[in-house]
């Protein structure tokens, strides 16, 4: 349960506006622990917020970077759809929607 709580804390940190660099550090720290403790499901559930934080920190309007990030996000979406995991699908849509809203790039 500890890693699940860490994942929720990371999500809440993002939603409440904590500095993105601090959220990124938490993602790296707890992500490493999740992998070491073989908590794959919890780690996978954290990937949408990890992608959102990364996209917002990079803040690029470069079409090639945007296309690459979009392709990676689509690959993750396909994976969680195949795994029949509606919670992670929802997470992908929520965090992708937030990033798209911030950039006013709704086709993302």
N, C-alpha and C positions, 0 to 999 in steps of 0.2 A: 504494500500500500504506500510505502514511502515514495517510490518513484512516480506513482500516479499522482500523489499530492504535489510533488515537485513539478510535474507537468502542468497541473492546474494552477500552481503558483506562477509559473512562467506565463501562462495565458492571461491570468489576472494582471500581472505586471504590465503586459503589453496593452491590455484594454484600459488600464488606469493611467497610462501615459508615462510610465517609468522610462528613464533615459534608455534609448535603444541599445547603446553600448553595454549598459548593465544587464539588460535582458539577454543580449548576445552572450555575455560572459556566463550567465546562468544556464543558457542553452548548452554551451560548450561543456561546462562543468557537469551538469546533470546528464547530458547526453552521453558523455564518456562513461559515467557511472551506470547508466541504463544498459549500455552495451556490455560493460564488464559483468553486470549482474544478469545478463541474458533476458532483459526486459524488452524484447523486440516490439511487442504490441504497444507498450507505452511510448517507446521511442518513435514508432511510426506515427502515433497520435500527436507527437510534438512537431513533426516535420512541417505542417502548414504554417505554424507560427514562426518556425525557423526560417522558412522561405520568405515570409512577410517581412521579418526583421531584416533579413539580408537585402531584400529589394529596397526597403526604405533607407537603409544605411548607404547603399550604393547610389541611390537617387540619380540614375542615369536616364537620359532620353535617347540613348543610342539604340537604334532599331535592331541592330544585331544582338546586343545584350538582352533587350526585351524579348526578342524571338527565342533566344536560347533559354531564358528563364521560363518563358511560356511553354516551350517544349518539355522542359524538365517537370513543370507543374502538371502538364497533361499526362506525362508518363506516370507520375505519382497517382494522379486521379484514376488512370486506367488500372493501376495495381490495386488500389483500395476497392474499386468497383468489382474487380475480379475476385477479391477476397470477401466480397459481400459485407463490407464494413460501413454501414450508413453513418456512424458517428464521425469517422475520418473523412468521408465524402462531404459531410456538412462542414467540418472544420476547413477543408480546402476551399469550399465556396465562400465561407464567412471571411477568412483571411484574404483570399484573392479579391473578394469584393471590397474590402477595406483598402487594399493597395490600389485597386483600380479607381476607387472613389478619390483617393488622395491625389493620384496622378491625372484624374479626369480621362482615363484611358479604359473605357468600359468594354472594349473588345478583348481585353486581356482575360 
